Amino acid sequence: MAGKKMAWLHSPITGGALLVAATLAALLWANLAPEHYHHFWHATIWQVGAGAKGVHSINLHAIANEFLMAIFFFFIGLEIKRELLDGELSSVKKAALPVVAALGGVILPVIIYLAFNGGSDTARGWGVPMATDIAFALGVLALVGSRAPLALKVFLSALAIGDDLMAVLVIAIFYTSEINFNELLYGLIGLAILGVANRFGVRKLWVYYVAGLGIVWMGFLASGVHATIAGVAVAFTVPSRRGMAMNDYLDKLKQLMHSLEADRHDKADVLSKHAIKTLRKIKRLSYEASNPLQIKEKALHPFATLFIVPVFALGNAGIPINQEIMSQLLSPIALGVGLGLLVGKPLGIYLFTRALVALGIGSLPEGITWRHIIGAGFLAGMGFTMSIFITDLAFVAEVNQLTSKMAVLIASIISGVIGYTLLTQSPKVADK
């Protein structure tokens, strides 16, 4: 019963609803009290650093984008690693369709964006329309209900994970303007330490947190490589193997359970020393039989989707809707981003999937039609969180950032509505 009561914490509908609420709150705040909104997020809280490298100001916006989003990317890294080890990306056969679909959903939006901005100062924003917001996409898909087969949910999830992996690579390679190699070496040494710890079977997660934050994250942040990449890198060092076989676990558990027989009929709230000691042994034993990666991913899910992403939206979706911004809606940036998400995403996913099936390399999962693929493609066009994140990396001028964010917001809403409409009009398919 308790598990069912807490199921809402992991529901994509909950995460999507909070994201919508945070976005609306940001828009209202930024338009009703723009000075207060800007001061709240950008006022200096404290300063660090001195000497030749100067002083680095810390504000709430930086905390959300560089620290909290690093944790979010750590969560994304855990998801990617799990999918690569034992999920829809764990074999070529399984991964072919969603990865190729994700590739199409990256390439075509980039082409559309560069068709409007190629050769100009705004060409750097080509990465903005390539991203998918998995929280929004899966949230809308959950609202579709029985008209969305389970296989479609698996396909869209795997596609979004593949999309996230490509986005991480793009951020690491193309949105790192200057690298300080000494600091980067410091971060890489931290990664090497964690890799060795994993190799020698260190399963204490605090080791990975301390080294991940104190060495890897700090090193990457100081190096110029975006700190979110540190989150993904550290996630890949988290142990993903169980410490003992299930047979051994059950045998030892039976022995410990047998030793508790003496306390079976003890109704007192205060346990005996023997019972406390045995229960602690069972807890340690259960941890040894578990997968630390899966434990952490499950634990982080509510924090990432119900706190980090809404906080990020609250601090980044505050777009002042004024005449200046509205006049930019037909600018190359707005058209490139908007059409990239609204047209490039679904069309790229559909064409690349169709080509793979036509070549006989892959096939549609049972119960999925081409209408489902197109509908999922439009849901993938909801690029909100990741697209806004890349916007801040791609553009320096505030007007360009705001224009891009407005285009992302409008395109994401339209894409979601079209995707939802297409899928709700699909025939119900009974999953086998």
Secondary structure, DSSP 4 states (H G I P E B T S, - for coil): -HHHHTGGGG-HHHHHHHHHHHHHHHHHHHHHSHHHHHHHHHS--EEE--GGG--EEE-HHHIIIIIIHHHHHHHHHHHHHHHHHHSTTSSHHHHHHHHHHHHHHHHHHHHHHHHHHTTSGGGGGGGGGG---HHHHHHHHHHHGGGS-HHHHHHHHHHHHHHHHHHHHHHHHHS-----HHHHHHHHHHHHHHHHHHHTT---HHHHHHHIIIIIIHHHHHHTS-HHHHHHHHHTTS--S-SS-HHHHHHHHHHHHHHTGGGTT---SS--HHHHHHHHHHHHHHHHTS-HHHHHHHHHHHHIIIIIHHHHHHHH-----SHHHHTTTTSHHHHHHHHIIIIIHHHHHHHHHHHHHHTTS--PPTT--HHHHHHHHHHHT--HHHHHHHHHHH--SHHHHHHHHHHHHHHHHHHHHHHHHHHHTSPP----
